[in-house]
Amino acid sequence: MSTQTATPDAPAAHEPGTRAARRPSPPRRPRRTHGLTSKVAVNAVLAVVAVYTLMPLTWLFIAATKNYRDLFATNPFSLGDFHLLSNLEALFAYNDGLYGRWLLNSLLYTLVAAVLSTLVSVACGYAFDKYAFRGKEKLFGVVLVGVLIPSTVVQLPLYLMASQLGLVDTYWAVLIPSLVNPFGVYLARVFSEGYVPGEVLEAARVDGAGEITTFTKVALPMLAPGFVTIFLFSFTANWNNFYGALMMLNDERLYPVNLGLFMWNQNVYQQPELYPLVIIGSLVAVVPLIVAFLCLQRFWRSGLTAGAVK
């Protein structure tokens, strides 16, 4: 009698109903049509924005290379005879170099006002963040209200105040109002809250540093990216400050470059020779803004913790 026990046959893997056959197949990956459509839509929007931004600059550069005849005889985006250098020479020679004086005035208004207003904004934002004093939040609310008020609304009151002080038609009439920058104070407080640790300031005070030394030697280096950011905003706003200069100034020798170009453009019909000068002058007026952004972008993008304790 055999003692061998019968063992059930192992089910074949190919037989239906087996465990191997019941194993679920891996799910199919959905087609990424939605992501592709989103990328196409975003790229299309960016392309439209780029064309919208670069087309006026392209026309301005092309037009600045033409003489008066080619400006009206050729297509706006087609090149004519190259007269860029001669146009620049005519621009700075017209009316005893008046455009050069306007350019220097704009640099004076912009650089002095941007540096001083940025220092004031950073100091105020630092104080709002790191110090506790009575009515701090209410006073900061007043600053935020100043952000919401358009600058053109306050130009008439500023003009009346400058007139009573005898500052109309002077450099001070443009410089002094530019020192106040509520949006810069708001940004400075945000940067101070995020990138100036209170422990570092306490350590500096324990080491014997006074409040001014703590701010200038410890906090200000850490706020360098914020300082550059506020400076660029202030630089751009002051360079493009047109209405304030229009209200305050009557002497053309004190005009900034944008107001001077506006006055030339107003006289184009009486003096057609001013039309090429307005175009080439507009191109030159854009250059300082481009240079400022190109020179300061590495500081803007630098680590926001620059100057912290290592």
C-alpha positions in Angstrom: 0.0 0.0 0.0 1.5 3.2 -1.0 1.9 6.0 1.5 2.3 8.7 -1.1 -0.4 11.4 -0.7 -1.8 13.1 -3.7 -1.1 16.8 -3.9 -3.4 19.1 -5.8 -2.0 20.3 -9.1 -0.7 23.9 -9.0 -3.0 26.1 -11.0 -1.5 27.2 -14.2 -0.7 30.8 -14.5 -2.5 31.0 -17.8 -5.7 29.4 -16.6 -8.6 31.8 -16.2 -9.8 32.3 -12.6 -6.3 31.9 -11.1 -4.7 34.5 -8.8 -2.2 35.5 -11.4 -5.1 36.1 -13.8 -7.0 38.2 -11.3 -4.0 40.5 -10.6 -5.2 44.0 -11.6 -3.3 45.6 -14.4 -1.5 48.8 -13.6 -3.6 51.9 -14.2 -3.0 53.8 -17.4 -1.4 57.1 -17.1 -3.7 59.9 -18.1 -2.6 61.9 -21.0 -1.1 65.2 -20.0 -3.2 67.2 -22.4 -4.4 69.5 -19.6 -0.8 70.4 -18.6 0.2 70.9 -22.2 -2.8 73.2 -22.8 -1.9 75.3 -19.7 1.6 75.7 -20.9 0.5 76.8 -24.3 -2.0 79.3 -22.9 0.6 80.7 -20.4 3.3 81.0 -23.2 0.8 82.7 -25.5 -0.1 85.2 -22.8 3.5 85.9 -22.1 4.2 86.3 -25.8 1.4 88.8 -26.2 2.7 90.8 -23.1 6.2 90.7 -24.5 5.1 92.0 -27.9 2.9 94.7 -26.2 5.9 95.8 -24.1 8.6 95.6 -26.7 6.8 97.0 -29.8 6.8 100.7 -28.6 10.4 100.4 -27.6 11.3 98.9 -30.9 9.5 101.6 -32.8 11.2 104.3 -30.6 14.6 102.9 -31.4 14.0 102.6 -35.1 12.5 106.1 -35.3 15.4 107.5 -33.4 17.7 106.4 -36.2 15.8 108.3 -38.9 15.9 111.9 -40.0 12.8 114.1 -40.4 12.1 113.0 -44.0 12.4 109.2 -43.3 10.1 109.5 -40.3 7.2 110.2 -42.6 8.4 108.7 -45.8 9.1 105.1 -44.6 7.2 102.4 -42.8 7.2 102.9 -39.0 9.1 99.6 -38.4 11.3 99.8 -41.5 14.8 101.1 -41.4 15.9 104.2 -43.2 19.2 106.0 -43.4 21.1 105.7 -40.1 21.1 109.1 -38.5 21.3 108.1 -34.8 24.6 109.9 -34.0 23.6 113.0 -35.9 20.3 113.1 -34.1 22.0 112.8 -30.7 24.3 115.6 -31.7 21.4 117.8 -32.7 19.5 116.9 -29.5 22.3 118.0 -27.1 23.2 121.1 -29.3 19.7 122.5 -29.5 19.0 125.7 -27.6 22.5 125.8 -26.0 22.3 122.2 -24.7 18.9 122.7 -22.9 18.2 118.9 -23.1 21.4 118.1 -21.2 20.4 120.5 -18.4 17.0 118.7 -18.2 18.7 115.4 -18.0 21.0 116.6 -15.2 17.9 118.0 -13.4 16.2 114.7 -13.6 19.2 112.9 -12.2 19.4 115.4 -9.4 15.7 115.1 -8.6 15.7 111.4 -8.9 19.0 110.3 -7.1 18.8 112.8 -4.2 15.1 112.1 -3.6 15.5 108.3 -4.1 18.4 108.0 -1.6 16.9 110.2 1.0 13.4 108.8 0.8 14.7 105.3 0.9 16.7 106.0 4.1 13.7 107.6 5.7 11.4 104.7 4.6 13.8 102.1 5.9 14.3 103.9 9.2 10.5 104.3 9.7 9.7 100.7 8.8 12.4 99.5 11.1 11.0 101.6 14.0 7.4 100.4 13.3 8.6 96.8 13.5 11.1 96.8 16.3 9.9 99.4 18.7 6.8 99.5 20.9 5.3 103.0 21.4 1.9 104.4 22.0 -0.4 104.5 19.0 2.0 102.6 16.8 -0.7 100.7 14.8 -2.9 103.7 14.4 0.0 105.7 13.0 0.9 102.9 10.7 -2.7 102.8 9.5 -2.3 106.5 8.6 0.7 105.5 6.5 -1.3 102.8 4.7 -4.0 105.4 4.0 -1.2 107.5 2.3 -0.5 104.5 0.1 -4.1 104.5 -1.1 -4.2 108.2 -2.0 -3.2 109.0 -5.6 -0.2 111.4 -5.8 -2.1 113.7 -8.1 -4.7 114.4 -5.5 -2.2 116.0 -3.1 -0.4 118.1 -5.7 -2.7 121.1 -5.3 -2.3 121.3 -1.5 1.4 120.8 -1.9 1.5 123.7 -4.4 -0.4 126.0 -2.1 2.0 125.1 0.8 5.1 125.6 -1.4 3.6 128.9 -2.6 3.2 130.2 1.0 6.8 129.1 1.8 8.2 130.8 -1.4 9.5 127.5 -2.8 7.6 127.5 -6.1 9.9 127.4 -9.2 12.8 126.1 -7.2 14.5 122.7 -6.9 13.2 122.3 -3.4 9.6 122.4 -4.7 10.2 119.1 -6.4 12.7 117.5 -4.0 10.9 117.9 -0.7 7.6 116.2 -1.6 9.5 113.3 -3.0 11.0 112.5 0.3 7.8 111.0 1.6 7.1 107.5 0.4 4.3 105.6 2.3 4.6 102.5 0.2 8.4 102.4 1.0 7.6 102.5 4.7 5.2 99.6 4.3 7.8 97.6 2.4 10.5 98.4 4.9 8.4 97.1 7.8 7.7 93.9 5.9 11.4 93.4 5.2 12.3 94.2 8.8 9.8 91.7 10.1 11.1 88.9 7.9 14.9 89.5 7.8 16.0 91.3 11.0 15.8 88.8 13.9 15.2 90.4 17.3 17.8 88.1 18.9 20.5 89.7 16.8 19.5 93.1 17.9 19.4 92.0 21.5 22.9 90.5 21.2 24.2 93.8 19.8 22.6 95.7 22.7 24.2 93.3 25.2 27.5 94.0 23.6 27.1 97.7 24.3 25.9 99.0 20.9 23.5 102.0 21.0 20.3 102.2 19.0 21.8 104.1 16.2 24.8 101.8 16.0 22.5 98.8 16.1 20.5 100.1 13.2 23.4 101.3 11.0 25.8 98.4 11.7 23.5 95.5 12.2 20.0 96.0 10.8 20.8 98.1 7.8 23.2 95.5 6.2 20.6 92.9 6.7 18.0 95.2 5.0 20.2 95.7 2.0 18.0 93.8 -0.5 15.0 95.7 0.8 16.9 99.0 0.6 17.7 98.3 -3.1 14.1 97.3 -3.8 12.6 100.4 -2.2 15.3 102.5 -4.0 14.4 101.2 -7.4 10.7 101.9 -6.8 11.5 105.4 -5.6 13.9 105.9 -8.5 11.3 104.9 -11.1 8.6 107.0 -9.4 10.7 110.1 -9.2 12.1 109.8 -12.7 8.6 109.6 -14.0 7.3 112.4 -11.8 5.6 114.6 -14.3 2.6 116.2 -12.7 4.4 117.4 -9.6 7.0 119.2 -11.7 4.3 120.6 -14.0 2.6 122.1 -11.0 5.7 123.5 -9.3 8.0 124.7 -12.1 7.7 127.5 -14.6 11.4 128.1 -15.5 12.3 125.7 -18.3 15.9 125.5 -17.0 14.5 123.7 -13.9 12.4 121.2 -15.9 13.1 117.5 -15.6 13.5 115.7 -18.9 10.0 114.3 -19.1 8.4 117.7 -18.6 10.8 119.3 -21.1 9.9 116.7 -23.7 6.3 117.3 -23.1 6.7 121.0 -23.7 8.6 120.3 -26.9 5.9 118.0 -28.1 3.3 120.7 -27.5 5.2 123.0 -29.9 5.7 120.4 -32.7 3.1 122.0 -34.9 4.7 125.4 -34.7 8.3 124.0 -34.8 8.3 120.8 -36.9 12.1 120.4 -36.4 11.3 119.5 -32.8 9.7 116.2 -33.7 12.9 114.2 -34.2 14.3 115.7 -31.1 11.3 114.5 -29.1 11.8 111.0 -30.3 15.5 110.8 -29.8 15.1 112.5 -26.4 12.5 110.0 -25.3 15.0 107.2 -26.2 17.8 108.8 -24.2 15.4 109.3 -21.3 14.7 105.6 -21.0 18.4 104.7 -20.7 19.0 105.7 -17.0 16.1 103.5 -15.9 17.5 100.5 -17.8 21.0 101.1 -16.5 19.7 101.4 -12.9 17.9 98.1 -13.1 20.8 96.3 -14.8 23.3 97.6 -12.2 21.2 96.9 -9.2 19.6 93.6 -10.1 22.3 91.5 -8.5 21.8 93.2 -5.2 18.0 92.8 -5.6 18.4 89.1 -6.2 21.0 88.5 -3.6 20.3 86.5 -0.5 17.8 88.3 1.7 19.8 87.3 4.7 22.9 89.2 3.6 24.6 90.8 6.5 23.3 88.4 9.1 25.5 86.9 11.8 27.5 84.1 10.3 
